[in-house]
């Protein structure tokens, strides 16, 4: 059902999918303060995922840094996960009296953050990402992103054909 998609995809409490996906607007904000020659545009899907080492070396070269060292590039990027326990996730992320007590017992904020991150990590289970139905992907692209992708291609002088639905 796409009848209420505008609300779902644009509300801040739903991760601002549309707003965060309008890259031209975001880049133009930076261009008010920095020249384009000071920017390096990396396409995650075509640059980074297909050639991590080359892409990282290109970034280092762009920054004027040494590229003569070994990189760990065998890490999985953006693995899909869900919490094993939504109750634990809620407990970890919301303020409550138990957490207030823990703050008294463990006053070091950095240590508490490590514990929180560890608990959150242990509470995750890997899942297989579901692909959007092609018709829904086309609909959302045409409704929200087509103009921005056209403008972005011109702005960064890169082909974004892989972003377009089939």
C-alpha positions in Angstrom: 0.0 0.0 0.0 1.6 3.3 -1.1 -1.3 5.5 -0.2 0.4 6.8 2.9 4.0 6.6 1.7 4.7 10.3 1.9 4.2 10.4 5.6 6.1 7.2 6.2 9.1 8.1 4.1 9.5 11.7 5.2 8.8 11.8 8.9 11.9 12.2 11.1 10.9 9.4 13.4 11.0 7.1 10.4 14.7 7.8 9.6 14.0 10.5 7.0 14.4 8.1 4.1 13.6 10.7 1.5 15.5 13.6 3.0 18.6 11.6 3.5 18.4 10.2 0.0 18.3 13.7 -1.7 22.1 13.9 -2.1 22.2 17.0 -4.4 20.6 19.1 -1.7 23.1 17.9 0.9 26.1 18.4 -1.3 25.0 21.9 -2.3 24.9 22.8 1.4 28.7 22.0 1.6 29.3 23.8 -1.7 28.3 27.0 0.0 31.5 26.7 2.1 33.9 24.5 0.2 34.9 24.3 -3.5 33.9 21.1 -5.4 37.6 20.4 -6.1 37.9 19.7 -2.3 35.3 16.9 -2.5 35.8 13.3 -3.5 32.6 11.5 -4.5 32.5 7.7 -3.8 29.7 5.5 -5.0 29.2 2.8 -2.4 27.7 0.3 -4.7 30.0 0.7 -7.7 33.2 2.0 -6.2 33.5 0.7 -2.7 31.8 -2.7 -2.9 33.5 -3.7 -6.1 37.0 -2.4 -5.3 37.4 -1.5 -1.7 41.2 -1.4 -1.7 41.4 0.8 -4.8 38.7 3.1 -3.5 40.3 3.6 -0.1 43.7 4.2 -1.8 42.0 6.8 -4.1 40.6 8.5 -1.0 44.0 8.5 0.7 45.6 9.9 -2.5 42.9 12.6 -2.7 43.7 13.5 0.9 47.4 13.6 0.2 48.1 10.6 2.5 50.4 7.7 2.1 48.8 4.6 0.6 51.7 2.2 1.4 50.1 -0.1 4.0 47.9 -3.1 4.2 44.1 -2.6 4.6 41.6 -4.9 6.1 39.0 -4.9 3.3 37.3 -8.2 4.0 34.7 -6.8 6.4 31.1 -7.1 5.6 29.5 -3.7 4.8 26.1 -2.8 6.4 25.1 -6.3 7.5 21.3 -6.6 8.0 20.3 -7.4 11.6 17.3 -7.5 13.9 17.3 -7.6 17.6 16.9 -11.0 19.2 15.0 -9.4 22.0 13.0 -6.2 21.5 12.6 -5.9 25.2 16.4 -5.8 25.7 16.6 -3.2 22.9 14.0 -1.1 24.5 15.8 -1.4 27.9 19.1 -0.4 26.4 17.8 2.6 24.5 15.3 4.1 26.9 15.9 5.9 30.2 14.7 4.0 33.3 15.3 3.6 37.0 17.6 0.6 36.5 19.8 2.6 34.1 19.8 5.4 36.7 21.1 2.9 39.3 23.7 1.6 36.8 24.9 5.2 36.4 25.5 5.4 40.1 27.4 2.1 40.2 29.4 2.7 37.0 29.9 6.5 36.8 32.3 6.3 33.9 30.2 7.1 30.8 32.7 5.6 28.3 32.6 2.3 30.2 28.8 2.3 30.2 28.8 3.0 26.5 31.1 0.0 25.9 28.7 -2.2 27.9 25.7 -0.9 26.0 27.4 -1.4 22.7 28.4 -4.9 23.7 24.9 -5.8 24.9 23.4 -4.4 21.7 25.9 -6.4 19.6 25.1 -9.6 21.4 21.4 -8.9 21.0 21.6 -8.8 17.2 20.8 -11.7 14.8 21.7 -11.6 11.1 18.9 -11.5 8.6 18.6 -11.6 4.9 17.6 -8.3 3.4 14.4 -8.3 1.5 14.6 -6.6 -1.9 11.9 -4.0 -2.7 9.4 -5.2 -5.2 10.5 -3.8 -8.6 7.2 -2.0 -9.1 7.5 -0.3 -5.6 11.1 0.6 -6.3 10.2 2.2 -9.6 7.3 4.1 -8.0 9.4 5.4 -5.1 12.2 6.4 -7.4 9.9 8.2 -9.8 8.0 9.9 -7.0 10.9 11.0 -4.8 14.3 10.6 -6.4 14.4 10.9 -10.2 14.9 14.6 -10.3 17.6 14.5 -7.6 19.5 11.7 -9.3 19.4 13.6 -12.6 20.8 16.7 -10.9 23.3 14.7 -8.9 24.8 13.1 -12.1 25.5 16.5 -13.4 26.8 17.9 -10.1 29.3 15.1 -9.5 29.9 14.2 -13.1 29.3 10.5 -12.6 26.8 8.1 -14.2 24.2 6.9 -11.7 22.5 4.5 -14.0 22.9 1.7 -11.4 20.6 3.7 -9.1 17.8 3.7 -11.6 15.2 0.9 -11.4 14.9 -1.5 -14.3 
